[in-house]
Amino acid sequence: MEPQRKLLNSVERCVDEALDGIARSGGLSLLSGHRVVLRSDLHNLRGKVALLSGGGSGHEPAHAGYIGRGMLSAAVAGGVFASPPPASVLAAILCLHNAGCSGVLLIVKNYTGDRLNFGLAAEQARNRGAAVDVVVVADDCAFERISKAGRRGLCGTLFIHKLAGALAEEGFPLDHIVAKVTEVSEGIGTLGVSLSPCSVPGSRPSFDLPPGDMELGLGIHGEPGIKRSKVASADEVVKTIMDHMTNPSSQSHLPLTSGDTVVLCVNNLGALSCLEMAVVTRAAILCLEDRSVVVARVMSGSFMTSLEMGGVSLSVMRANQEVLRLFDAATSAPAWPNLSSVCVSGRDHTVHAPALAAPPRDDTQQEGPLSAAMREVLEQVSSSLIRNQDELNRLDRDSGDGDCGSTHAQAARAIQQWLQSHVVPGCPRQLLSALAGLVQEKMGGSSGALYGLFLTAAAGHVTEGQSNAAAWANAMHAGTQAMRRYGGADPGDRTMLDALCPAVEELMTLTTAPSGGEMSILRAAVEKAELGAESTRGLVARAGRASYIAAERLTLPDPGAAAVAAIFRAVLEALEGRG
C-alpha cells in the first residue's frame, strides 16, 4: 500500500472538505447537494451577466478562488482531475438565473469532459428559459500539429475570467462579453514545464520522471509532456518555453512580434519554492524584453496548480489599453493578486543607495604614541587566532557547525593584510572604526556581526583624541552593552559574553585606579576571561546556535568564549613583551 504523503482526512472526502474550507474562509456559499461554490451576495448580480467556470479539483486556487465581485459568480468542481457532472453545472446555472442575472456565461477549458458536461448543462438550462452562452478557452501551445480535440485549456483561462468579470461588473450584455473575450483569447498562449510529477490522492505518481529530467508541454491533469530533456538553468528553461510557444512553424504557437504589449502570468504548478518562482519570473520578463516585447503586467504565484507538481507554466496575453483597463479593474476574488497597474517594462526598478560618509583616508589617520603598541597587539591577536583555529573549530563542532576557528582566522588574516598597507592610527576611535569595518566585511556570519557591533559601539564612546586607559575601558564596556542589547544574550547563557563581561568588568576599575597599576588590572581581566570561558562547560546554552542542542551533548567550553579569552591573553602578551 502506498504510504500517505498528503495531509488529508480521507481520499473520498478530500474535495468536499476542501470546498468547505474555501467557502468558510472566503466568505462564500456552498450549494447544498452539489460541489458548487457561489458568491454569497447573489442579489448584487441582478440585471448583470453571471460568470460560471470550473472543472476538476486539484488545481486550487482555481476555480473557487476566483469567485468575487469583478470575476466569477460561481464555480463548480468535479473530483480530482475529473470533470464536474452536468447536474451540478445545471444547478449552478439555475441558481444564478433565479437570482435575477441577465444571462450566464460558462467559461470552459478545452477538455472533452468539460466541453460535454458544461455543454449539456447549457442546453438543459436554455430549455428552462435561462440565457446561457459558452466560451471555450484553448491556450495550450504544446503541440506542433493540432489534433481534432484542439488545444487544451490551461492557466490562460484566468485571463478570460478576469476580463469577462470586469465587463460583467460594468453591466455589458452577454453577447458583447462573449465577442470581446473570444477576440482576446486568440492572443493567449500557455506552456508549462515540470521537474516532478504529481499524484492523485490515493494513487501513485502520474508518470515517472527520473531526477534531473524535466517534461516540456505538459497539461494540468498529471499527464506527461511532449518532450523530455535534462533540467537546465532557469534562464535556459524559460527561453526553451518561449521559443516553443512562439515558434511560427507550430500550429499552436502564439504569434508574438517586436513591439507587442503583453500580460505575463508565471504560474506555480504546485511545488516550486517562492525563491524559484521569483527567479523564473525575472527570467521570463527579461526573455520577453529581449524580444522587444513590452511587458505591461506580471502576475507570479500559484494560480492554476496541478496538485504538488514541481513545475511552472508561463501564460502570455497580447494586450491593448482596453484589455489592460479590464485587467486592472478591481475584484474581490481572494486568489487574484494585488497587482500594480504600472507598466513593468521601462520602469526603473532600482533606487540609488544613500551615500555613506567615506571612511577617513589613510593620510588623515595620524600615528600617535600608542600606534606601535597597538600594531604589536593586533599582530599578536591575529597570530593567536590563526594558531587556535583548529582548537576553536573542534570546540564548535560540539555546539555548532564547526567553523568558529575558521571564522576568527578569516578576520585575523584580514587584519594582517590591513596592517601591511595602513598606518595604525593613534586615535582609538579611528582604530576601532577601522577594525569594525574590517570584521563586518571579512568575517561574516553572526560572529562578524557581533564583533562589528562591539567595535562600532566602542568607537562611538571614545571622543576624538582620547587614548588613556579609562577611555579604553569605557569603550569596551559600551561595546559589551551593545552586544547584550542587540544579541539578546547575558552572562550565564553560555556565549562569548561569559568570558567578555567579567573581563570588561575588571577593566572598568581602570576608570578609578591610580596611575601605574594598569598591567595588573589587565592580568586580572585576562584571568577572569579564561575562568569565564572554562565555566561555560557547565552552563546550559540559552542563546545562540548551541541553545538548540541538548544540554547533555555540550561538554566542552563555548568556542566564542574561548576565542575571547585567547584575544585577551594575546593582548596581555603583546603589552608585556613591550615592557
Secondary structure, DSSP 8 states (H G I E B T S, - for coil): -----S--S-TTTHHHHHHHHHHHHHT-EE-TTSSEEE-S-GGGGTTSEEEEEEEEESSTTTTGGGBSTTSBSEEEEEEET----HHHHHHHHHHHHHTT-SEEEEEEES-HHHHHHHHHHHHHHHHTT--EEEEEE--B---SS--TT-----TTHHHHHHHHHHHHHTT--HHHHHHHHHHHHTTEEEEEEEEE----TTS--SS---TTEEEES--SSS---SEEEE---HHHHHHHHHHHHT-TTSTT-----TT-EEEEEEEE-B---HHHHHHHHHHHHHHHHHTT-EEEEEEEE-SS--TTBEEEEEEEEE--HHHHHHHHS----TTS-----S-STT---------------GGG----TTHHHHHHHHHHHHHHHHHTHHHHHHHHHHHSSS-HHHHHHHHHHHHHHHHHHS---SSHHHHHHHHHHHHHHHT-HHHHHHHHHHHHHHHHTS-TT--SHHHHHHHHHHHHHHHHHHH---TTSSSTHHHHHHHHHHHGGGGTS-TT-HHHHHHHHHHHHHHHHHHGGG----SSGGGGS-GGG--S--HHHHHHHHHHHHHHHHHHHH-
